[in-house]
Amino acid sequence: MPPGNRKRKAPRIEKSLAYLLPTLYGKVLTVEMKDDTEVTGTLGDATMDMGMTLLGARLVSASGAARTLDIVFLRGGLVRYVHLPEDVHPVAAVAQHLRRQERIQRLYAKSQRKPGEAGARDSPYVPGMKRQKQDDTRGERAGGSGSDDSEDDGKLRL
């Protein structure tokens, strides 16, 4: 099959739980750790190595002792299992996250283009401002004395 007709194979990271975690911000998760500790809390942040910050967490140790913590960070290497909420559909959540990421990348690339390039947005500065500055310098060179005795009425000229 010619290279142009091949389907794009999803990178391994897009198939992992680490890619699903950012879609779960604000959801209540239960995380089982490798030492049989269970932590339940609202997902505040997640890293690509499955590290998580849970807010308002309830930690239950293997012996059954429970503690409540305002914030807890769980190292990704110590996570055994993450219980997903019932209302989360993993495939749809990852697809939505991928679309959002692609849109962000397109907008960022568009914002980095220089004025005048194909597809570039209008630059954020007022075009007349640059021309005014050039006109002022020409006026000073041509006949302006460069002294401060010229009258300034405080108006911005475009």
C-alpha positions in Angstrom: 0.0 0.0 0.0 1.4 3.4 -0.9 2.5 5.5 2.1 -0.1 8.2 1.5 -3.0 5.7 1.9 -2.0 4.3 5.2 -4.1 5.0 8.2 -2.4 7.1 10.9 -1.6 4.8 13.8 -2.3 6.4 17.2 0.7 6.9 19.3 0.9 4.7 22.3 0.3 7.6 24.7 -3.1 8.3 23.1 -4.2 4.7 24.0 -3.1 4.9 27.7 -4.9 5.9 30.9 -2.5 8.8 31.2 -4.1 10.4 28.2 -7.6 9.9 29.7 -6.8 11.5 33.1 -6.7 15.2 31.9 -10.3 14.7 30.7 -11.4 13.9 34.2 -10.5 17.2 35.9 -13.2 18.0 38.5 -14.5 14.4 38.7 -14.5 12.3 41.8 -12.1 9.3 41.4 -11.1 6.4 43.5 -7.5 5.4 43.1 -6.0 2.1 44.3 -2.3 2.2 45.2 0.2 -0.7 45.0 0.3 -0.8 48.8 -3.5 -1.5 48.9 -4.3 2.1 50.0 -7.4 3.6 48.5 -7.7 7.3 47.9 -11.0 9.0 46.9 -11.1 12.6 45.9 -11.7 15.2 43.2 -9.1 15.2 40.4 -7.3 18.6 40.5 -4.3 17.9 38.3 -2.7 15.0 36.4 0.6 14.4 34.8 1.5 12.3 31.8 3.2 9.8 34.0 -0.1 9.3 35.9 0.8 11.4 38.8 -2.4 12.9 40.3 -3.4 15.6 42.7 -6.7 14.9 44.5 -8.6 17.5 46.4 -10.7 16.8 49.4 -9.3 13.3 49.5 -10.2 10.5 51.8 -7.3 8.0 52.3 -8.1 4.5 53.5 -5.0 2.4 54.4 -4.7 -1.3 53.9 -5.4 -1.8 57.7 -8.7 0.2 57.4 -7.6 3.4 59.0 -9.1 6.4 57.3 -7.8 10.0 57.1 -9.2 13.1 55.3 -6.7 15.4 53.6 -7.3 18.7 51.8 -4.9 17.8 49.0 -2.8 14.8 48.2 -0.4 14.0 45.4 -0.2 10.4 44.2 2.9 9.3 42.3 2.0 7.7 39.0 4.4 4.8 39.5 2.6 3.8 42.7 -0.9 3.7 41.1 -2.4 0.3 40.6 -5.9 1.1 39.4 -8.2 4.1 38.8 -11.9 3.7 39.2 -13.7 5.8 36.6 -17.0 7.6 37.4 -20.1 6.0 35.8 -20.8 9.0 33.6 -17.4 8.9 31.8 -17.2 7.2 28.5 -13.4 6.8 28.0 -13.3 6.6 24.2 -15.5 9.7 23.7 -13.6 11.6 26.4 -10.2 10.9 24.8 -11.6 11.8 21.3 -12.9 15.1 22.6 -9.6 15.8 24.4 -7.7 15.1 21.2 -9.9 17.5 19.2 -9.4 20.2 21.8 -5.6 19.7 21.7 -5.5 19.9 17.9 -7.6 23.1 18.0 -5.2 24.6 20.6 -2.2 23.7 18.4 -3.8 25.2 15.3 -4.6 28.5 17.2 -1.1 28.7 18.6 0.5 28.1 15.2 -1.8 30.8 13.7 -0.8 33.2 16.4 2.9 32.6 15.8 2.8 33.6 12.1 4.3 36.9 11.1 2.1 39.6 9.7 1.9 39.3 5.9 2.4 35.5 5.9 -0.3 33.4 4.2 -3.2 32.8 6.7 -1.8 35.2 9.3 -4.2 37.1 11.4 -4.1 40.9 11.6 -1.4 41.9 14.0 -2.5 43.1 17.4 -0.9 46.6 17.1 -2.6 49.5 15.4 -1.1 49.8 11.9 -1.1 53.6 11.9 1.0 53.7 15.0 4.1 52.4 13.3 3.6 54.7 10.3 3.2 57.7 12.7 6.6 56.9 14.3 8.2 56.7 10.9 6.6 60.0 9.8 7.9 61.7 13.0 11.5 60.6 12.4 11.3 61.8 8.8 10.0 65.2 9.9 12.8 65.6 12.4 15.5 64.7 9.8 14.0 67.0 7.1 13.7 70.2 8.9 13.1 69.6 12.6 15.6 71.0 15.0 15.0 68.2 17.4 14.5 70.7 20.2 11.6 70.5 22.7 10.2 74.0 21.9 7.7 72.5 19.4 4.1 72.6 20.7 2.7 69.3 21.9 -1.1 69.3 22.3 -1.1 65.8 23.9 -3.2 64.2 21.1 -2.3 60.9 19.5 -2.1 61.1 15.8 -2.5 58.1 13.6 
